[in-house]
Amino acid sequence: MRPGGSRRSLPCLPGLIQKENLMSKSLGVFVSSEQHLDKIITLCHAAKKKDVEVTIFFSHVGTRLTQDSRFAELEGLAKMAVCNVGFESNGLKPPVPGIGEKDYATQARNGDLIEECDRYVAF
């Protein structure tokens, strides 16, 4: 309190608040669409420049992106996993660049991703 009993408010520090919000270092990406591969690749490049770790989970028709020739560009930019049910139901077969044997997973992997990442975005 200031002399005389009045309170002095502190100035708003939007830069400080904003900086605290940007300190997240992991991004989860859920992909259930067969569109937007270009945006996903761009997002991963931007995240890498900012030292943000990206993990992508492909589900439903999003698993079809694994057949796109540009899919290999994600290798090294993000950890990736594919819903095995979605992958098989779309008639797809391994191998896929950047997807290891243990990366064919259930939706439980997506649930873990939601819990573990600092931020989460869906396509």
VEXGU-273350 format. One line per field, with one value per residue: x, z, y of N, C-alpha, C in turn; residue in three letters; residue number from 1. Coordinates in Angstrom, 2 decimals. Last residue first. Layout:
BEGIN
n.px X/...;
n.pz Z/...;
n.py Y/...;
ca.px X/...;
ca.pz Z/...;
ca.py Y/...;
c.px X/...;
c.pz Z/...;
c.py Y/...;
aa Ala/...;
i NUM/...;
This chain:
BEGIN
n.px -5.79/-5.22/-2.81/-1.60/1.10/2.61/1.81/0.60/-2.12/-2.03/-0.56/-2.33/-4.24/-2.71/-2.43/-5.02/-5.56/-2.61/-0.04/2.97/5.46/6.94/8.10/8.21/8.07/9.76/8.02/6.49/6.10/2.63/-0.38/-3.91/-6.68/-7.88/-7.69/-4.97/-5.09/-6.99/-5.60/-3.21/-2.42/1.00/3.35/6.47/8.31/9.63/11.73/12.49/10.13/8.68/9.27/7.70/5.46/5.52/4.10/1.67/1.06/0.37/-2.13/-3.85/-4.33/-6.51/-8.74/-7.65/-4.59/-1.40/0.18/3.35/5.18/7.91/9.53/10.93/12.89/12.19/12.67/10.67/8.40/8.78/8.60/5.96/4.51/5.15/3.89/1.24/0.78/1.00/-1.13/-3.89/-5.90/-6.98/-7.33/-6.47/-3.89/-2.68/0.24/1.71/4.70/6.71/7.40/6.29/6.60/4.62/3.67/5.76/5.47/3.03/3.79/5.72/4.22/2.32/2.07/0.55/1.79/0.02/-1.66/-1.57/-4.03/-3.95/-2.94/-1.04/1.49/0.36/0.82;
n.pz -37.45/-34.28/-31.69/-28.52/-26.18/-24.64/-24.32/-22.78/-23.37/-26.13/-26.18/-25.06/-27.12/-29.14/-28.05/-28.14/-30.70/-31.46/-34.05/-35.36/-34.31/-34.26/-36.82/-37.80/-40.20/-42.04/-44.82/-44.36/-45.74/-44.76/-46.58/-46.64/-46.57/-44.65/-42.53/-41.80/-40.74/-38.71/-37.06/-36.39/-36.66/-36.43/-35.44/-35.27/-34.45/-37.00/-38.70/-39.42/-41.94/-43.57/-46.14/-46.73/-47.92/-50.60/-51.79/-49.79/-48.04/-45.70/-46.03/-45.06/-42.46/-42.53/-42.32/-39.14/-38.15/-36.94/-34.79/-34.16/-32.23/-32.01/-29.96/-30.83/-31.70/-33.75/-35.95/-35.55/-36.19/-38.93/-39.80/-39.02/-40.68/-43.19/-42.93/-42.67/-45.11/-46.84/-46.01/-46.34/-46.30/-45.10/-41.56/-39.06/-36.99/-34.36/-32.77/-30.03/-29.13/-26.60/-25.13/-24.07/-23.77/-24.33/-21.92/-21.17/-23.13/-22.37/-19.96/-20.87/-22.56/-20.85/-17.98/-16.50/-13.44/-10.38/-8.44/-5.15/-2.81/-0.04/2.48/2.94/0.97/-0.66/0.00;
n.py -31.19/-29.74/-29.34/-28.53/-28.07/-29.80/-33.33/-35.38/-35.70/-36.13/-38.52/-40.32/-40.33/-41.48/-44.00/-44.91/-45.58/-47.57/-47.63/-47.87/-47.62/-49.89/-49.77/-46.27/-43.97/-42.86/-44.14/-47.25/-50.59/-51.13/-50.34/-49.61/-49.64/-48.23/-49.90/-49.60/-46.97/-47.17/-49.02/-47.70/-44.43/-43.66/-41.17/-39.43/-36.60/-34.43/-34.12/-36.66/-36.69/-35.09/-35.83/-38.01/-36.87/-36.34/-38.40/-39.99/-41.96/-40.78/-39.76/-41.64/-41.01/-39.38/-40.92/-42.02/-40.32/-39.63/-37.53/-36.13/-33.92/-31.72/-29.41/-26.42/-24.62/-23.00/-24.57/-26.49/-25.01/-24.64/-27.32/-27.89/-26.13/-27.24/-29.73/-28.86/-27.63/-29.85/-31.40/-30.76/-33.76/-35.88/-35.71/-36.00/-35.51/-33.65/-32.87/-31.25/-29.79/-28.38/-26.17/-23.02/-20.33/-18.58/-17.64/-15.96/-13.99/-12.85/-11.72/-9.94/-8.32/-7.13/-6.09/-3.32/-1.98/-2.41/0.06/0.88/1.75/4.06/4.84/6.66/5.24/2.23/-1.19;
ca.px -6.08/-5.83/-3.55/-2.18/0.05/2.26/2.30/2.03/-1.70/-2.81/-0.03/-1.08/-4.60/-3.19/-1.22/-4.43/-5.93/-4.05/-0.56/1.60/4.72/6.22/7.15/8.78/7.16/9.61/9.19/6.25/6.72/3.98/0.56/-2.50/-5.99/-7.69/-9.02/-5.43/-4.13/-7.21/-6.94/-3.17/-3.47/-0.15/2.66/5.19/8.06/8.63/11.08/13.49/11.11/8.43/9.84/9.07/5.38/6.11/5.55/2.06/1.32/1.61/-1.00/-3.56/-3.30/-5.21/-8.23/-8.74/-5.75/-2.26/-0.59/2.16/4.74/6.60/9.44/9.71/13.23/11.93/13.44/12.08/8.59/8.73/9.83/7.07/4.42/5.55/5.33/1.85/0.73/1.90/0.23/-3.03/-5.49/-5.95/-7.72/-7.52/-4.21/-3.60/-0.53/1.07/3.45/6.25/8.43/5.98/7.69/5.35/2.82/5.48/6.68/3.15/2.73/6.07/5.37/1.90/3.28/0.36/1.51/1.22/-1.68/-1.02/-3.21/-4.43/-3.86/-2.39/1.13/1.03/0.00;
ca.pz -38.88/-35.10/-32.82/-29.38/-27.06/-24.10/-25.04/-22.63/-21.99/-25.59/-26.80/-24.36/-25.78/-29.29/-28.29/-26.81/-30.29/-31.24/-32.69/-35.74/-34.52/-33.02/-36.49/-37.40/-39.32/-40.75/-44.34/-44.59/-44.89/-44.52/-46.07/-46.73/-47.47/-45.92/-43.13/-42.43/-41.78/-39.84/-37.57/-37.17/-36.13/-37.31/-35.20/-35.89/-34.13/-35.98/-38.20/-38.79/-41.22/-42.14/-45.65/-46.25/-46.54/-49.70/-51.99/-50.54/-49.42/-45.70/-46.30/-46.50/-42.71/-42.43/-43.68/-40.12/-37.90/-38.12/-34.81/-35.02/-32.36/-32.60/-30.35/-30.32/-30.77/-32.40/-35.81/-35.40/-34.82/-38.03/-40.04/-38.43/-39.22/-42.86/-43.16/-41.59/-43.87/-47.00/-45.77/-45.48/-46.85/-46.10/-42.90/-39.48/-38.41/-34.72/-33.98/-30.54/-29.87/-27.33/-25.98/-24.36/-23.32/-25.46/-22.70/-20.36/-23.10/-23.66/-20.00/-19.89/-23.08/-21.84/-18.68/-17.23/-14.87/-11.18/-9.30/-6.45/-3.47/-1.38/2.39/2.86/2.15/-0.66/0.00;
ca.py -30.94/-30.80/-28.78/-29.57/-27.52/-28.49/-32.15/-35.09/-35.50/-35.01/-37.30/-40.02/-39.87/-40.11/-43.20/-44.65/-44.23/-47.37/-47.65/-48.22/-46.38/-49.55/-50.85/-47.56/-44.72/-42.18/-43.38/-45.83/-49.58/-50.62/-51.34/-49.23/-50.56/-47.52/-49.74/-50.85/-47.33/-46.27/-49.33/-48.93/-45.30/-43.86/-42.43/-39.72/-38.00/-34.79/-32.91/-35.80/-37.49/-34.98/-34.57/-38.27/-37.35/-35.33/-38.36/-38.80/-42.36/-41.56/-38.86/-41.66/-42.02/-38.74/-40.70/-42.03/-41.17/-39.70/-38.77/-36.17/-35.31/-32.01/-30.82/-27.04/-25.70/-22.48/-23.33/-26.88/-25.50/-23.47/-26.55/-28.63/-26.02/-25.86/-29.67/-29.65/-26.83/-28.70/-31.88/-29.91/-32.48/-36.17/-35.25/-36.93/-35.37/-34.73/-32.60/-32.45/-29.60/-29.56/-26.75/-24.41/-21.16/-19.13/-18.53/-17.13/-14.80/-13.52/-12.72/-10.96/-9.05/-8.13/-6.48/-4.57/-1.86/-2.64/-1.13/1.25/0.74/3.66/3.71/7.20/6.05/3.53/0.00;
c.px -7.08/-6.07/-4.07/-3.00/-0.37/1.12/1.83/2.49/-0.27/-2.35/-0.73/-0.48/-3.38/-3.58/-1.61/-3.17/-5.41/-4.30/-2.07/0.89/3.33/5.37/6.31/7.70/7.77/8.70/8.89/7.47/6.33/4.92/1.92/-1.61/-4.51/-6.91/-8.97/-6.78/-4.61/-6.33/-7.25/-4.52/-3.50/-1.14/1.42/4.66/6.67/8.71/10.14/12.92/12.22/9.45/9.65/9.74/6.77/6.11/6.24/3.58/1.74/2.00/0.33/-2.41/-2.96/-4.06/-6.90/-8.16/-6.73/-3.35/-1.55/1.50/3.42/6.37/8.02/9.65/12.01/12.24/13.31/12.96/10.05/8.98/9.89/8.40/5.60/5.54/5.86/3.38/1.39/1.94/1.23/-1.62/-4.43/-5.51/-6.61/-8.05/-5.24/-4.04/-1.37/0.20/2.95/4.86/7.98/6.99/7.41/6.48/3.56/4.63/6.44/4.36/2.84/5.04/5.77/3.06/2.95/1.64/1.37/0.87/-0.38/-1.01/-2.75/-3.47/-4.33/-3.41/-0.25/0.67/0.86;
c.pz -39.34/-36.51/-33.66/-30.47/-28.03/-24.88/-24.38/-23.28/-21.87/-24.18/-26.24/-24.87/-24.96/-27.93/-28.45/-26.96/-28.89/-30.86/-32.66/-34.42/-35.11/-33.16/-35.25/-37.03/-39.05/-39.77/-43.02/-44.05/-45.31/-45.61/-45.83/-46.10/-47.62/-46.92/-44.44/-43.12/-42.54/-41.02/-38.80/-37.75/-36.99/-36.61/-36.08/-35.49/-34.66/-35.67/-37.04/-38.25/-40.70/-41.30/-44.15/-45.74/-45.93/-48.24/-51.06/-50.65/-50.31/-47.12/-46.33/-46.87/-44.20/-42.68/-43.68/-41.52/-39.07/-37.88/-35.99/-34.92/-33.12/-32.64/-30.83/-30.86/-30.08/-31.31/-34.40/-35.20/-34.57/-36.59/-39.08/-38.63/-38.55/-41.35/-42.77/-41.72/-42.71/-45.73/-45.89/-45.23/-45.93/-46.83/-43.87/-40.87/-38.79/-36.15/-34.30/-31.72/-30.35/-27.93/-26.69/-25.34/-23.51/-25.04/-23.84/-21.15/-22.29/-23.66/-21.29/-19.93/-22.16/-22.41/-19.73/-18.01/-15.49/-12.65/-10.10/-7.32/-4.82/-1.99/1.00/2.61/1.94/0.62/0.00;
c.py -31.98/-30.31/-29.94/-28.91/-28.63/-27.85/-30.86/-33.79/-34.98/-34.68/-36.06/-38.71/-39.52/-39.54/-41.73/-43.81/-43.91/-45.91/-47.50/-48.50/-46.61/-48.29/-50.51/-48.55/-46.08/-42.88/-42.66/-45.08/-48.17/-51.16/-50.68/-50.28/-50.27/-48.37/-48.96/-50.68/-48.56/-46.63/-48.47/-49.31/-46.56/-44.78/-42.45/-41.09/-38.29/-36.28/-33.21/-34.50/-36.57/-35.74/-34.39/-37.00/-37.54/-35.78/-37.35/-38.75/-41.20/-41.99/-39.61/-40.73/-42.10/-39.72/-39.93/-41.81/-41.08/-40.72/-38.70/-37.53/-35.30/-33.51/-31.12/-28.46/-26.29/-23.51/-22.74/-25.65/-25.86/-23.90/-25.35/-27.92/-26.72/-25.65/-28.28/-29.60/-27.55/-27.84/-30.73/-30.43/-31.86/-34.90/-35.59/-36.57/-36.43/-34.50/-33.83/-32.06/-30.94/-29.29/-28.03/-24.96/-22.65/-20.06/-19.20/-18.12/-16.07/-14.44/-13.53/-12.08/-10.19/-8.92/-7.53/-4.87/-3.25/-2.51/-1.21/-0.01/1.25/2.63/3.33/6.10/6.66/4.27/1.24;
aa Phe/Ala/Val/Tyr/Arg/Asp/Cys/Glu/Glu/Ile/Leu/Asp/Gly/Asn/Arg/Ala/Gln/Thr/Ala/Tyr/Asp/Lys/Glu/Gly/Ile/Gly/Pro/Val/Pro/Pro/Lys/Leu/Gly/Asn/Ser/Glu/Phe/Gly/Val/Asn/Cys/Val/Ala/Met/Lys/Ala/Leu/Gly/Glu/Leu/Glu/Ala/Phe/Arg/Ser/Asp/Gln/Thr/Leu/Arg/Thr/Gly/Val/His/Ser/Phe/Phe/Ile/Thr/Val/Glu/Val/Asp/Lys/Lys/Lys/Ala/Ala/His/Cys/Leu/Thr/Ile/Ile/Lys/Asp/Leu/His/Gln/Glu/Ser/Ser/Val/Phe/Val/Gly/Leu/Ser/Lys/Ser/Met/Leu/Asn/Glu/Lys/Gln/Ile/Leu/Gly/Pro/Leu/Cys/Pro/Leu/Ser/Arg/Arg/Ser/Gly/Gly/Pro/Arg/Met;
i 123/122/121/120/119/118/117/116/115/114/113/112/111/110/109/108/107/106/105/104/103/102/101/100/99/98/97/96/95/94/93/92/91/90/89/88/87/86/85/84/83/82/81/80/79/78/77/76/75/74/73/72/71/70/69/68/67/66/65/64/63/62/61/60/59/58/57/56/55/54/53/52/51/50/49/48/47/46/45/44/43/42/41/40/39/38/37/36/35/34/33/32/31/30/29/28/27/26/25/24/23/22/21/20/19/18/17/16/15/14/13/12/11/10/9/8/7/6/5/4/3/2/1;
